[in-house]
Amino acid sequence: MGTPTGEQFEITRGSARAVITEIGAGLRVFEVGGVPYVEEFAADEPSPKGLGQVLLPWPNRTKAGQWVHEGEKQQLEITEEARGNAIHGLTRHEEWELLEHAESSITLAVDVPAQAGWPVPLRATITYELAPRELTITHEIRNEGESPIGVGVGTHPYFRIGDTLTDELTLTMSATRVRPYLADAQLPYAEEQDVDGTEYDFRGGQLLGGVDLDTAFGGLSPAEDGTHHHVLSHGDQELTVWTGPDFKWAQVFTPSDLVGRGRAVAIEPMTCPADALNTGTDLIELEPAASWTGSWGIRVR
């Protein structure tokens, strides 16, 4: 009998090691020198709270699962029943095809067929590649249909620095805009606002102890190399989540308990915010036969 996340694919380089799941192509393990830098779950368990999953062809929520494509109303399956939304795309629970598996890299692919609520077929691939203290993830999406379509990509990793408690980590982000969580809303995000003078200004770093977030950050200021940097630190230890230019958003989520380890922190690279299928905000527009490629990664020191 198979595991809930299918076959487990290991890649290594030097002292760096990662494990990728067949179901969902998710990141289950990333460690360097035996030190874990993502929250993990057992190979015989399902992924808790979306841990490590790939979110496409849209991340986050689509309000009531409804949107319009070329004048025709679409109705996606409601996968967040408590709020009546469609959440995190169509591939999290699908079996991805293994295309290539080398010692330090792996590439998997999945087809997204035309279906109820999603009228245009897609082909998606993901490549995980290790360097001695870094993991790079590259996504590609190809429009296999006959009409243009707007898509979004996200991932759902939870980060740690060894056994350091989440509340003892400092989060630094270059975000200048924010969409805070609204607990009572059907689509629970407020209008976008400046972080200036608010509790959501992480540009100078904030200790995560006492901070409660399920929040979309935008207006990301790029570093000199053109990438965006989201940094967790503790003393002289540092973990950087870097994202390519098209990953213009990052969702930060701090659940109170994850796999029995207590508080956790997800930093979710996203190309677009919640409900982008309706608003069009930062969707990647793909013409027939066109492809998009984008990367992000985890670097530790």
NORSULTA-V138865 format. One record per residue. PSI is psi in whole degrees, -180 to 180 (none if undefined). Layout:
psi
PSI
PSI
//
This chain:
psi
133
166
163
-25
16
-156
148
122
121
138
149
153
115
-127
3
143
140
152
127
141
147
-44
117
-9
37
159
109
-29
135
117
154
123
31
-2
123
138
-1
151
146
165
161
153
-25
16
154
158
122
138
38
15
119
0
157
133
105
153
20
144
164
-145
147
119
123
13
17
141
174
130
119
47
-3
128
134
143
106
158
137
111
-4
83
-34
-31
-5
31
165
127
135
27
-158
1
1
-32
16
153
120
146
131
119
-40
137
101
-180
-42
10
159
143
131
161
156
145
135
100
159
137
176
122
-12
100
-10
123
147
160
125
141
156
136
128
129
126
140
175
-35
32
146
124
134
124
126
143
136
133
135
113
5
-168
7
156
158
145
132
164
156
141
169
165
54
146
133
155
165
93
-133
10
134
145
-41
-14
0
148
131
129
128
151
16
136
-10
158
149
97
158
137
108
-29
2
151
-48
99
53
135
175
151
142
163
148
-13
127
12
170
-8
11
102
14
-30
2
138
140
137
-14
124
0
129
114
139
76
137
125
134
-163
43
128
124
153
-179
-29
5
-5
162
142
129
123
131
135
156
108
-127
9
140
137
124
126
110
145
145
170
-31
-13
80
0
155
125
129
126
127
75
152
-21
134
124
40
6
-1
-153
144
167
120
135
108
105
133
142
-17
161
-176
146
27
-24
-26
-42
-24
1
114
25
147
115
121
120
163
134
1
154
156
143
136
154
157
172
173
124
134
152
none
//
